Amino acid sequence: GGEHHVGTTDRAHFSRSRHRTGHRRPGQGQPGELIGSREARCEACRGQSVIIVIADDLTGAAELAGIAFSHGLTAEVQTEFNPKTDADIICLDTNTRILTAEDATAKLRALAKRIVAAKPDWIYKKTDSVLRGNIAAELHTLLEATARTRAIFVPANPSRQRVVREGHYFIQDTPLHETDFANDPHHPATTSVVSKIIGNDPAIQIPDARSESDLDKYARQCDS
C-alpha cells in the first residue's frame, strides 16, 4: 500500500480517460455491490469517461477507489480486468509487487494490451509510497504498451512529509535509504535518488515535489 490522497499521491499518468465503490472477484460476471451514485459525482468530473488505475497490490487499488469515492466518483476494485462496468474508475490490482521484474513485466504486458484496447481516457499507475516493487519495469511496460513518449512520475506525498527534493526522496527530512525501509525484506531501499530506483529512463519525468501546489501543477501538465 502506501499513503495516498488525491492531490497527494504517488502518480504516473500515461494517457487521458470518471462515484461508486465495489469489488469484482475473479470469475464474477457482474460487478460487486456498488455504493454511491452518478448523481453524487462532483460537477467538475461530469462528462468524463473511464479512468483505469493500475496498482501492484490490493491495498493500493482499494485505497484509490476510496479516494475516488470521497471525490464523488464511482469506483470498482478488480483483481481480474473487466472493462464492462458503469463505474467511473476501475482500480485494478495486478498483484505484481511480489513477483520478479521479469514475471511482473510479462503479466503487465498482457494486461496492458487489454487495457489499451478498452480505450480509457486516463491510465493512472499507482505505486508504493516508498518505491517498493517493480516500479521501473512496470513503468517501462506501460510506456511501451500505450505508445507514449513520457510519463510524469510523482511519488511524493507532502501531507505525510514524503517529498522529492533535488531528485532525492525524503521521509520527514531523512533520505529514504536511511530510514527503516532500508531493511525491507523484499525491496530494501539502497538509495534515495528516485531516478536510480526507476532505471534512469529519460522518458520518465520525476519532478521535485515539496507541496500540494506542486502536485496540482504536475497533474495539469499530463498529456491529454
N, C-alpha and C positions, 0 to 999 in steps of 0.2 A: 504494500500500500504506500503510505506516504501521506502527508497532509496537503490537501488541496482546497482551494476556493476559487470560484470564478473570479478572474482578475488576479489571483494569487496562486496559480497552479503551474506545475510543470507542463510545458506545452511544446508541441511541434506540429505546425499546420502544413498540410500539403496541398489541399485543394478545397474550393469552396462548396458547402452543402446547405431542426425546429424544436401542459407537462403532465406527464403521467409516468409513474414508475411501475415496472413489472419485471418478471424474470421468466425467461424461456429455458427449460432444461432440454438437453439433447433428446431428440426424438419427438418432442411435442409438436403437434401440427398447428396449435393456436397459441397466441401469446398468453403469458400468465396473467393473473389479475392485475389490472391497471388502475392506478389511483390518480385522481385529478381529472381535468377536462380541458378540451381545447379552448373552451370559453375562458378558462382561467389563464391562458397563455398571455405573457406580457405583450403589450401593444407593439413594442419595438420589434418583436420576433414574428409578428403576423406575416403570412405570405411566404415564409421561407420553406425550404424543403428539408429533407432528412440530413442530419449530421451523423456521421459514424465515428464513434470513439473507439480506438483500438488500445486496449490495456493488456499488460502482460500477466496480470493476475486478477482474481475475482474481487479482491478488496478494492483495487483501483477502479474497476469497472463500476462497482456498486457506488463508490464514492462520487464519481462523476454523474451517475444517474441521480443521486440525491441532490447534488448541486444544481443539476438541470431542473429538478422538481421545485427547488426553492426559488428558482427564477421564472416559474410559470410555464415550463415546458413539460411535455410528456416524454417519458424515457422508458426504455426496455433494456434490461440486462440479459445478455445472451451468452451462452457458453458454446453454442453452435450457431454460426452465422445464418440468419434467415432474414432477407430484406422485406419479406411480406408482413409488414406491420404498419399500423397507422400512428405509431409513436413518432414524435419529433426527432428523438435522438436514440440511436442504437448504441449501447455500450457493450462492446464485445470483449470478453475475456478469452485471450488466446492461450493462456496458461503456458507461456513460453519462458518465463523468467528462470525457471529451474532447469531448463534444457541447455544443452551445449549450444554454442553460437551456430554451429552447422545445422543442428536439428531445428533450432528456432527459425533460422533463415528459410529452411525448406518448408516448414509449416506456414510461416507468414507469407511466403511467396505464393503458395496455393490459395490461401485465404484472400490475399490482395487481388488476385485475378477476379475473384467473385465480387469483392467489394467494389472494385473499379467498374465492373460490369453493371453494378446497381446504380451507378451514376449519382452518387451523393454530391451535394453542393460543397460540403466540407468534410475533410478527413482530419481527425484530431488524434495525434499519438500521445497517449498518456504514459508517462514514465514514472519510475520511482523517484521520490523527492530527494533521495540521497544517491541517485545514479547507480543503483544496483540493477543487475540484469544485463541482457544482451542489447543494450541501447544502440551501440554503433551498428551492429548487424541489422537490427530491425529498421533503423532509420534509412540505411543504405537500401534495404529491400523495398521499402515503401517509395523512396525516391525513384527507383528503377521502375516499379510497377505503375506508378502514376505519371511517369514521363515528365516529372517536374525537375526544374534545374536548381531549385533551392528549397530548403526547409528552414524555418526560424525556430530554433530550439531554445526555450527559456525554462530552465529547471528551477529558477528562483522562486521563493515563497517569502516575500518580505514580512508578511504577517507573523511568520514563525521565526523571524531573524535568520532566514536562509537566503543568502544573496550571492550574486556573482559580481565581483569587483576585479577589474583588470584581468578578466579571464579566469579568476580563481573562485572556487566555491567555498563559502564560509557558512558555518553554523554558529550563531552567536559570537561572531568575530574569531572563531577558531577554524583554521583550514581543515577541510574535510578529512584529509588523511591523518590528522592529529586528533580526531575525535574517536569515540568508541566504534565508529563504523569501519575503522582500520582493522578491527578484529572480527568483522562479519565472516561467518564460516563458509559462505558461498561466494560472496562478491566483496572481498575486503578492499577498502579504499587505499590505494597506494600513492595517489597524487590528488591535489586539489585543482589541477589545471583541467578544466572541462573539455577542452579540445583534445587533450591526450586520451581522456576517458572514452571519447566517442570516435577516435580514429583520425583526427586531423583532416577531415574532409572539407575542402573549401565550399562545397555545396551546402553545408550545414552551418548556418549563421548562428553564432552564440553571443548575443549582445550582453553587455553588463546590465544587470537589473538589481536596483537597490531599493526601489519604492513601488507602490501601487501605480503611480503615474507612469513609471517605466513600462510596466506590464501592459497598461492600456495603450501606450504608444506603439509597442511592438505588435499588439493584436491588430491595430489599424493598418499595419504595414504588410499584412499577409496577402498573398496573391489571391485574386478573385478568379 
